[in-house]
Amino acid sequence: MAESNLGPGIDSFVAIGDSFTEGLRDTYPDGGYRGWADRVADAMAQRRPGFRYANLAIRGKLLDEVLAEQLPRAVEMAPDLVSLAAGGNDILRGSDVDLLAAQFEPGVAKLQAAGCRVVIFTGFDPRVFPVIRWLRGRIAAYNMHLRGIADDYGCDLVDLWSMRVLNDTRAWSPDRLHLTAEGHRRVALRTCEVLGVPVTGDWRAPSPELPPAPVAARSGDRAGSGDDARSRDSVGAANRARWLAARREDARWAREYAMPWVRRRLSGASSGDGLSAKRPELLALPVAGSADGAGALSAAGGPGEVGQDFF
């Protein structure tokens, strides 16, 4: 793990972007969203008394909206660190990734010109999910642009694509677009590693193993042709059951998530319409157990409060 390079220069953090940074599907006890950015801010605040944090991200935002609405506000706040993660919603809608990258780069330049350290994120590898994996090539192309921008500007890059632990479907919520609490925890750990924030967890730690799939008896294990046939029938039935269960899950996903998304696109609506940022001001994070943190929702911490189990 890298040594801490927070130093005297990183005392404030502003996160901008879409639902990924807002923290969808990773909830606090009161139902508000937490997410990787809150977890990273918590880790920093544990080591920097008076550490300030704002999160301007709003679900459903496109890249141009993030750059037009959130980035100027982040510049006004003049934080030491800004995270910029956006473009995924544009790719879902079919936007040209070359044009997206051409928009993204000036955003990084503006933040750096304002004196901010900038951390950006590649897109995830969507190969584990049907339908969404059709976007894999376009996401990969966008990622190459982002890596080039990181190289050119010397900003920090969190490579989500290479996080094999996120290829486990258990890291994803049922909508297949947003991380679970465990997925956000893993991203927070990797972000801390990139930024040099000391943490005890390891994002690479393997997830608990799933029960093994049935395996047909090998020739040396066969007691006879009858047993062999029964073994093949049992394995075949198990495989068919898994296939049918997966197709039922695909149909449920299409009905509950894909179709509502299509309807919003056709109507011009967004999941973020009418919503405001969850932490719109750059304010200090009270540490649990301090006078400011008295009355905590739980040991895990509530919105705007540092808990002890951020990892």
Secondary structure, 3 states (H helix, E strand, C coil): CCCCCCHHHCCEEEEEECHHHHCCCCECCCCCECHHHHHHHHHHHCCCCCCEEEECCCCCCCHHHHHHHHHHHHHHHCCCEEEEECCHHHHHCCCCHHHHHHHHHHHHHHHHHCCCEEEEECCCCCCCCCCHHHHHHHHHHHHHHHHHHHHHHCCEEECCCCCHHHHCHHHECCCCCCECHHHHHHHHHHHHHHHCCCCCCCCCCCCCCCCCCCCCCCHHHCCCHHHHHHHHHHHHHHHHHHHHHHHHHHHHHHHHHHHHHHHHHHHCCCCCCCCCCCEEEEEECCECCCCCCCCCCCCCCCCCCECCCCC
